[in-house]
Amino acid sequence: MPAETGGVGGASGGRAGATGSGGKAHAGAAQGGSAPQAVAGEPSNAAAGAASAGAAGAAGEPGVAGCDPIAPFGDPAPVTGGVNSTGDELSPRLSNDELTIYFARRVVNSPTAPMDLYAATRPDLDAPFTDGVKLPISTDQSDGDPMLTTEGGTLFFSSDRPNGLGELDLYQSSRGAPSLPFVTASAVPDVNSAGSEVEPFAASDGELWFAYRKPGLNSALHLRRAPRNGTGYAAPIPVTELDSPTEDNWPLLSSDKLTIYYASLRSDGGARGKADIWRAQRHKPTAVFDPPSNVNDLNTAATDYPGWLSEDNCRLYLSSNRASGSYQIYVAKR
């Protein structure tokens, strides 16, 4: 969840990032007017030509055709339907078919207010979302940063509920079928600490990415990844190649793990002044990422956080306070 003054993250206003709800970094998408560069994890020009010639949309998405997956994103627009409200809507993560959106909601402009988990659905990509419904898994504590696994069976989230190891911990809830609710939760094994773990992202191979902050609300968030290890996880590993002197969080990986979008408060490389969305690439899933670039087509002078990338790389969902000061959920399309 966002921080309100430069920090990013967390389920509560005192979470990682409760100071700079806009502290994100920019990834460099090709800008209009210049020749777009191929992006690892986003097909090269030859593949892009085939995609833009008309790759079919996913089942249940009749109005969606393919896109040029290396083109710049269009201007982000608010998602339609009942997701956005008079409150703050944050951390959009979607089901693999993009027909269910999970997000967090809190009282507008109140970074210390508790967060609650919500979900909304739609019948196809052209339809508006239904009104957001609070999930049974939410408590009186602050629960935020929902993340659904690819198969839809487990929901990760962050919370400051009692008896955790640190200030904010990661939790998981599983269900037997997509039609069933998430009703009970347990701490994610092997990843929580005395600090804060927030903004989980479950990669396609089961690796868990998140933002970590050492104990103390004045500490900065930085990216970590925990490889899957049986039923649990190996020790979290700092993603040092993407670290900046400021704050880095909200990891979002492409389905092939060759591209990462994330938020950062870094001030170099064309940053707009608050949290921006940045992008980095690599040539294989086990390699380190190349230096990141600012995604100017997604960022504003306000706070912008990445949330979800469609499997075909055509749509990116984000949260931003660019319009009226409250955080709303947007989608940008190629």
KOLTOR-695733 format. One record per residue (C-alpha): x, z negated, y. Coordinates in steps of 0.25 Angstrom, whole numbers, padded with zeros to 4 digits, always signed. Layout:
BEGIN
XZY
...
REM end
This chain:
BEGIN
+0000+0000+0000
+0005+0002+0014
+0012-0007+0022
+0008-0008+0036
+0021-0007+0045
+0030+0001+0037
+0030-0005+0023
+0022+0002+0012
+0015-0003+0000
+0008-0014-0006
-0006-0019-0010
-0007-0029+0001
-0003-0028+0016
+0009-0037+0013
+0013-0027+0002
+0025-0018+0002
+0022-0010+0014
+0013-0019+0021
+0020-0016+0033
+0021-0001+0035
+0009+0004+0028
+0015+0017+0032
+0029+0016+0027
+0030+0028+0019
+0040+0039+0018
+0039+0054+0019
+0042+0064+0008
+0045+0077+0012
+0035+0088+0009
+0037+0102+0014
+0032+0104+0028
+0023+0115+0032
+0031+0127+0038
+0043+0125+0029
+0046+0129+0015
+0041+0118+0006
+0052+0112-0003
+0050+0110-0018
+0047+0096-0021
+0051+0090-0035
+0039+0087-0042
+0031+0097-0033
+0033+0111-0039
+0043+0121-0034
+0039+0133-0026
+0037+0141-0039
+0028+0131-0045
+0021+0128-0032
+0017+0143-0031
+0010+0142-0044
+0003+0129-0040
-0001+0134-0027
-0007+0146-0034
-0017+0137-0039
-0014+0126-0048
-0027+0121-0054
-0032+0107-0050
-0034+0096-0059
-0046+0094-0067
-0057+0088-0059
-0051+0094-0046
-0058+0107-0045
-0055+0110-0030
-0040+0108-0031
-0030+0119-0033
-0015+0119-0034
-0006+0117-0021
+0008+0121-0017
+0015+0108-0022
+0027+0110-0013
+0018+0113+0000
+0017+0102+0011
+0005+0093+0010
-0007+0096+0019
-0011+0085+0029
-0016+0073+0022
-0031+0071+0023
-0040+0058+0020
-0045+0058+0006
-0060+0061+0006
-0071+0051+0001
-0071+0036+0001
-0057+0032-0001
-0053+0030+0014
-0060+0019+0021
-0059+0010+0034
-0048+0003+0026
-0034+0006+0022
-0033+0015+0010
-0019+0016+0004
-0012+0020-0009
-0019+0032-0014
-0016+0035-0029
-0025+0044-0037
-0028+0047-0051
-0021+0059-0057
-0033+0068-0055
-0035+0063-0041
-0049+0059-0043
-0047+0044-0041
-0039+0038-0030
-0034+0024-0030
-0031+0017-0017
-0030+0004-0010
-0038-0001+0002
-0037-0012+0012
-0042-0016+0026
-0038-0006+0036
-0025-0009+0043
-0023-0022+0036
-0010-0022+0028
-0011-0036+0024
-0025-0034+0018
-0027-0033+0003
-0028-0020-0004
-0038-0016-0014
-0038-0005-0024
-0048+0007-0024
-0051+0020-0031
-0060+0032-0027
-0064+0044-0035
-0068+0059-0034
-0073+0069-0043
-0062+0080-0039
-0052+0082-0029
-0061+0089-0019
-0071+0077-0019
-0070+0065-0010
-0067+0051-0016
-0077+0041-0018
-0077+0028-0011
-0065+0019-0015
-0069+0008-0025
-0061-0005-0026
-0054-0006-0040
-0058-0018-0048
-0043-0021-0050
-0042-0025-0035
-0041-0040-0032
-0042-0049-0020
-0027-0047-0018
-0021-0034-0013
-0021-0023-0023
-0016-0009-0019
-0007+0003-0022
-0016+0008-0034
-0009+0019-0043
-0016+0025-0056
-0007+0030-0067
-0008+0045-0071
-0017+0043-0083
-0026+0033-0075
-0025+0021-0084
-0017+0012-0075
-0018+0008-0060
-0006+0002-0053
-0007-0006-0040
+0000-0017-0032
-0006-0030-0029
-0002-0044-0023
-0012-0051-0033
-0007-0065-0037
+0003-0068-0048
+0011-0055-0046
+0027-0055-0046
+0028-0051-0031
+0021-0048-0018
+0015-0036-0023
+0015-0031-0038
+0011-0019-0046
-0001-0020-0055
-0007-0011-0065
-0021-0010-0071
-0025-0001-0083
-0038+0004-0088
-0043+0011-0101
-0049+0023-0095
-0050+0030-0081
-0064+0026-0080
-0061+0011-0081
-0058+0002-0070
-0045-0005-0067
-0048-0020-0069
-0036-0028-0073
-0022-0027-0068
-0008-0033-0072
+0006-0032-0065
+0014-0020-0068
+0025-0025-0077
+0040-0024-0073
+0039-0019-0059
+0034-0031-0050
+0043-0040-0043
+0043-0051-0032
+0042-0040-0022
+0031-0030-0020
+0028-0018-0029
+0018-0009-0023
+0013+0006-0023
+0014+0009-0038
+0015+0024-0042
+0014+0027-0057
+0022+0039-0060
+0018+0050-0070
+0028+0044-0080
+0024+0030-0079
+0035+0025-0069
+0030+0016-0059
+0034+0018-0044
+0031+0008-0033
+0036+0002-0020
+0044-0011-0021
+0046-0022-0010
+0055-0034-0012
+0049-0047-0009
+0045-0049+0006
+0035-0041+0014
+0046-0036+0024
+0053-0028+0012
+0052-0013+0011
+0046-0006-0001
+0054+0004-0009
+0051+0012-0021
+0053+0008-0036
+0050+0014-0049
+0048+0008-0063
+0049+0017-0075
+0040+0014-0086
+0045+0006-0097
+0036+0004-0109
+0024-0004-0104
+0031-0008-0092
+0041-0003-0082
+0056-0003-0080
+0062-0011-0069
+0058-0004-0055
+0069+0005-0050
+0071+0007-0035
+0069+0022-0030
+0082+0021-0021
+0083+0035-0018
+0070+0034-0010
+0073+0021-0003
+0073+0021+0012
+0078+0010+0021
+0063+0007+0024
+0051+0007+0014
+0047+0017+0003
+0035+0016-0005
+0022+0023-0011
+0029+0031-0022
+0021+0043-0026
+0027+0052-0037
+0023+0066-0041
+0018+0067-0056
+0032+0073-0060
+0039+0062-0052
+0048+0072-0045
+0042+0069-0031
+0039+0056-0025
+0031+0053-0012
+0033+0039-0006
+0031+0032+0007
+0043+0027+0016
+0046+0021+0029
+0059+0029+0030
+0062+0035+0044
+0070+0047+0040
+0067+0061+0036
+0055+0063+0045
+0048+0050+0043
+0036+0049+0052
+0037+0034+0056
+0029+0026+0046
+0027+0027+0031
+0028+0042+0027
+0027+0049+0014
+0040+0054+0008
+0044+0063-0004
+0056+0064-0013
+0059+0073-0025
+0067+0073-0037
+0070+0084-0048
+0067+0075-0060
+0059+0062-0063
+0071+0054-0066
+0079+0058-0054
+0080+0051-0041
+0072+0057-0029
+0079+0066-0018
+0078+0060-0004
+0064+0060+0001
+0057+0068+0012
+0046+0065+0022
+0032+0072+0018
+0029+0075+0032
+0016+0082+0028
+0010+0069+0023
+0015+0059+0034
+0011+0055+0048
+0016+0045+0058
+0007+0035+0051
+0009+0029+0037
+0008+0038+0025
+0009+0034+0011
+0009+0043-0002
-0001+0040-0013
-0004+0051-0023
+0001+0065-0026
-0008+0074-0035
-0002+0079-0048
+0000+0093-0042
+0006+0088-0030
-0005+0094-0021
-0011+0081-0015
-0005+0069-0010
-0013+0056-0006
-0008+0046+0004
-0012+0035+0013
-0010+0035+0028
-0014+0028+0040
-0012+0041+0048
-0027+0042+0053
-0033+0029+0059
-0023+0018+0055
-0030+0015+0042
-0024+0020+0029
-0032+0031+0022
-0029+0040+0010
-0026+0055+0012
-0023+0067+0004
-0013+0078+0007
-0014+0091+0000
-0004+0103-0003
REM end
